[in-house]
Amino acid sequence: MSKLILAVIEQRDGKIKKSSLETVSKAAELGQKLGYETIAAVPAASVEESEKIAQYGIGRIVKLSNSAFSNYSPSGYAKAIVEFAKENGVEVLLFSNTAMGKDLAPRVAPLLGAGIASDCISLEVQAGELVAIRPVFAGKALQKVKVNSAVKVFTLRPNVFPLVENSTSANVENVSIDSPDLSTSVTEIKRSAGKLDVAEADIIVSGGRGLKESGNFHLVEELASALGAAVGASRAVVDAGWRPHGEQVGQTGKTVTPSLYVACGISGAIQHLAGMASSKYIVAINKDKDAPIFTIADYGIVGDVFEILPVLKDEIKKVTSN
């Protein structure tokens, strides 16, 4: 029997999440290097985009299907994945480190007797073994991890691993889950219509206490709209009730790795930096030239956000409209 790598796919309303495609792409790459067969497993009621999975190198796609799987069921998904992994001798499981992945992977790992490395920003083959790198101590250090158990589980940070196209033909297998464990399940998902999730956005514009009040956050929203970006917020802003918790970036919010992060009126407390310091490019706008955010910024603007943001928005619109 071939050794197997299983990429666990997250979908919402039948649509595959981009972060899961990153997981697929990495699984396909590792499978080639290790000589393992790669499989993608989708716990779902229905999936409309299986061809997207094949586009990034995994042609064998298994739908773990049950009508109750239209919404996430921690117990049901975990049982289905564990049973499939045991029946097929899966040795490596990859999850995206999304809210679902962070909940599901630690449930699956102990049921398989597997060690787990979470929030990996690198996963490579060294001397025939998988070696991961993950941030620790709120991002102040990096830890190199080798999982020694027979079955290994890794969760991959979104927006870190590149999408590498390697198209193959899709072969979709349906595995019916007849008696799922539905002791826990999500009954309703509420999200802001039309808004990008900061955890997966390629560009984020975040606001902090420097905006002084919630009514001024339209400046951040307008700049984000001009850039096609998601709106983020510091913990102080969320605690004050100006913005929803789903937009919070930081140690107690979401960890983000966009190509561009624009911090507006954010001083840069260590808890906030822990959630966004790995962004590819960081632009900081703050009137305090000694604000900690400038220590990690690639570009810094010392000035009043109320003057700078409208000008910056107008200039970006001029460029993008041409």
C-alpha positions in Angstrom: 0.0 0.0 0.0 1.3 3.5 -0.9 2.0 5.9 1.8 -0.6 8.7 1.8 -0.8 12.4 2.5 -4.3 13.7 3.1 -5.2 17.3 2.5 -8.3 18.2 4.4 -10.4 20.7 2.5 -12.6 23.4 3.9 -15.7 24.5 2.0 -18.5 26.9 2.6 -21.8 26.6 0.7 -20.0 24.2 -1.7 -17.2 26.6 -2.5 -13.6 25.7 -1.7 -11.7 28.2 0.4 -8.5 29.6 -1.0 -6.5 28.6 2.1 -7.5 25.0 1.4 -6.1 25.2 -2.1 -2.8 26.4 -0.6 -2.9 23.2 1.5 -3.6 21.1 -1.6 -0.7 22.7 -3.5 1.7 22.0 -0.6 0.5 18.5 -0.2 1.0 17.8 -3.9 4.6 19.2 -3.6 5.4 17.1 -0.6 3.9 14.0 -2.1 6.2 14.3 -5.1 9.3 14.8 -2.9 8.5 11.9 -0.6 7.0 9.6 -3.1 3.7 9.5 -1.3 0.2 9.4 -2.9 -1.8 12.5 -2.2 -5.6 12.6 -1.5 -7.9 15.5 -0.8 -10.8 14.9 1.6 -13.8 17.2 1.7 -16.3 16.7 4.5 -19.5 18.2 3.0 -23.1 17.8 2.0 -22.1 19.0 -1.5 -19.1 20.4 -3.3 -19.2 22.4 -6.5 -15.5 23.1 -7.2 -13.7 19.8 -7.2 -11.9 20.7 -10.4 -10.1 23.5 -8.5 -8.5 20.9 -6.3 -7.2 19.0 -9.3 -5.8 22.2 -10.7 -3.2 22.3 -7.9 -2.0 18.8 -8.2 -4.3 16.4 -6.4 -6.5 14.3 -8.7 -8.0 11.9 -6.2 -10.7 13.7 -4.3 -12.8 12.0 -1.7 -16.1 13.6 -0.6 -17.0 12.5 2.9 -20.7 13.2 2.4 -23.7 13.5 4.7 -26.7 15.8 4.5 -25.9 17.1 8.0 -22.4 18.2 6.8 -23.7 21.4 5.1 -22.5 23.2 8.2 -19.4 22.4 10.2 -19.8 19.6 12.8 -16.6 19.3 14.9 -17.5 15.8 16.1 -18.9 14.6 12.8 -16.0 15.9 10.7 -13.4 14.5 13.1 -15.0 11.1 13.1 -15.3 11.0 9.3 -11.7 12.0 8.8 -10.3 9.7 11.4 -12.2 6.7 10.1 -11.1 7.4 6.5 -7.5 8.0 7.6 -7.4 4.7 9.5 -9.0 2.7 6.8 -6.6 4.0 4.2 -3.4 4.1 6.2 -2.9 7.9 6.0 0.4 8.9 7.5 0.4 12.7 7.0 -2.6 15.1 7.3 -2.5 18.7 6.4 -5.1 21.3 7.4 -5.3 25.0 6.8 -4.8 27.0 10.1 -8.2 28.7 9.7 -10.8 28.9 12.5 -12.1 25.5 11.5 -8.7 24.0 11.0 -7.5 25.2 14.4 -10.6 23.5 15.9 -10.6 20.3 13.9 -6.9 19.3 13.7 -6.5 19.0 17.5 -9.6 16.8 17.6 -8.3 14.5 14.8 -4.7 14.2 16.0 -5.2 12.4 19.4 -7.8 10.0 17.8 -5.1 8.9 15.4 -2.3 8.9 18.0 -0.6 11.6 16.0 1.7 14.4 16.9 0.7 17.9 15.7 2.6 21.0 14.6 0.2 24.0 14.3 0.4 27.3 12.5 3.4 26.3 10.3 4.9 28.9 8.1 7.3 26.4 6.4 7.0 22.6 5.8 9.9 21.0 3.9 11.5 17.6 3.3 14.9 17.3 5.0 16.8 14.0 4.8 13.5 12.2 3.9 11.6 13.6 6.9 9.1 16.5 7.2 10.4 19.5 9.1 8.1 22.4 10.0 8.8 25.9 11.2 6.3 27.7 13.4 6.2 31.0 15.3 6.4 30.8 19.1 6.3 33.4 21.9 3.8 35.7 20.1 6.0 35.6 17.0 9.2 36.7 18.7 10.9 33.4 17.8 10.7 30.6 15.3 10.7 26.9 16.3 11.8 24.1 14.1 9.7 21.0 14.6 9.9 17.4 13.6 7.0 15.2 14.5 8.1 11.7 15.5 4.8 9.9 15.7 3.8 7.4 13.0 0.9 9.6 11.9 1.6 13.3 11.6 -0.7 16.3 11.6 0.2 19.8 10.4 -1.8 23.0 10.1 -0.6 25.6 7.6 -0.9 29.4 8.1 -3.0 30.9 5.3 -1.4 33.2 2.7 2.1 31.9 3.4 2.3 28.8 1.1 2.1 29.7 -2.6 -0.5 28.3 -5.0 1.4 26.3 -7.7 -0.7 25.1 -10.6 -0.1 21.5 -11.5 -3.3 20.4 -13.3 -4.4 16.8 -13.3 -7.6 15.1 -14.0 -10.1 15.0 -11.2 -11.4 11.7 -9.9 -14.1 12.3 -7.3 -15.0 9.4 -5.0 -18.1 9.6 -2.8 -17.8 8.1 0.7 -21.2 8.1 2.4 -21.0 8.8 6.1 -24.1 6.9 7.3 -23.9 7.6 11.1 -21.9 10.7 11.8 -21.3 11.8 15.4 -23.4 15.0 15.5 -23.0 15.6 19.2 -21.6 19.0 18.3 -22.5 21.0 15.2 -22.7 24.6 13.9 -26.4 25.6 13.5 -25.9 29.0 12.0 -23.1 31.1 10.4 -23.4 34.9 10.4 -21.0 37.0 8.4 -20.8 40.5 7.1 -22.2 40.4 3.6 -19.7 41.3 0.9 -16.8 41.7 3.3 -13.4 40.0 2.9 -12.1 37.8 5.8 -8.9 39.4 7.2 -7.5 35.9 7.7 -7.4 35.2 4.0 -7.2 38.7 2.5 -4.2 39.7 0.3 -4.4 43.3 1.4 -5.6 44.6 4.8 -6.2 48.2 6.0 -6.4 48.3 9.8 -7.5 51.1 12.2 -6.6 51.7 15.8 -7.3 54.2 18.6 -5.7 57.0 16.6 -9.0 57.3 14.8 -10.5 58.6 18.1 -14.1 57.3 17.5 -16.0 54.7 15.6 -17.5 57.4 13.3 -14.1 58.0 11.8 -13.6 54.4 10.7 -15.1 55.3 7.3 -11.7 56.6 6.4 -10.2 53.1 6.8 -13.2 51.6 5.0 -12.8 54.0 2.0 -9.1 53.3 1.7 -9.8 49.6 1.9 -12.4 49.9 -0.8 -9.9 51.7 -3.1 -7.4 49.0 -2.6 -9.8 46.0 -2.8 -8.7 45.2 0.8 -10.2 43.8 3.9 -10.8 46.0 7.0 -9.0 45.1 10.2 -8.9 46.5 13.7 -6.7 46.6 16.8 -7.9 45.0 20.0 -8.5 48.4 21.6 -10.9 49.3 18.8 -12.8 46.0 19.2 -12.9 46.3 23.0 -14.4 49.7 22.6 -17.2 48.3 20.4 -16.2 50.2 17.3 -15.7 47.1 15.2 -16.7 43.4 15.3 -14.4 40.9 16.8 -14.1 39.1 13.4 -11.9 42.0 12.2 -9.5 42.0 15.1 -5.9 41.4 14.2 -3.5 40.3 16.9 -2.6 37.7 19.5 -6.2 37.5 20.8 -7.7 38.0 17.3 -6.6 36.7 13.9 -3.1 36.1 12.7 -2.8 37.5 9.2 -0.1 37.2 6.5 -1.2 39.5 3.6 1.0 40.9 0.9 0.2 44.4 2.1 -0.8 45.5 5.6 -1.6 49.2 6.2 -1.8 50.2 9.9 -3.7 53.4 10.5 -3.4 55.1 13.9 -2.1 51.8 15.5 0.7 52.3 17.9 1.9 48.7 17.6 1.5 46.9 21.0 3.3 43.5 21.0 -0.1 41.7 21.0 -1.0 43.4 17.7 2.4 42.9 16.1 2.2 39.2 16.9 -0.8 38.9 14.6 0.6 40.8 11.6 4.4 41.0 11.7 4.8 38.3 9.1 3.0 40.4 6.4 5.1 40.8 3.3 4.9 44.6 3.3 3.8 46.8 6.2 2.9 50.5 5.8 2.4 52.4 9.1 0.6 55.8 9.5 1.0 57.4 12.9 1.6 60.8 14.3 4.0 59.5 16.9 7.4 59.0 15.3 8.4 56.7 18.2 5.4 54.3 17.9 6.5 50.7 18.0 4.7 49.9 14.7 7.5 51.8 12.9 10.1 49.3 14.1 8.7 46.6 11.8 7.2 48.8 9.0 8.7 48.7 5.5 7.3 52.2 4.9 6.3 54.7 7.5 4.3 57.9 7.3 4.5 60.2 10.4 1.5 62.4 10.3 -2.2 62.8 11.0 -4.4 59.9 9.7 -7.3 62.3 9.2 -5.2 64.3 6.7 -3.3 61.4 5.1 -6.0 58.8 4.5 -8.2 60.9 2.3 -5.2 62.0 0.2 -3.9 58.4 0.0 -7.3 57.1 -1.1 -7.6 59.7 -3.8 -4.1 59.0 -5.2 -4.8 55.2 -5.2 -8.1 55.8 -7.1 -6.2 57.8 -9.7 -3.7 55.0 -10.3 -6.3 52.2 -10.3 -8.7 54.0 -12.6 -6.1 54.4 -15.4 
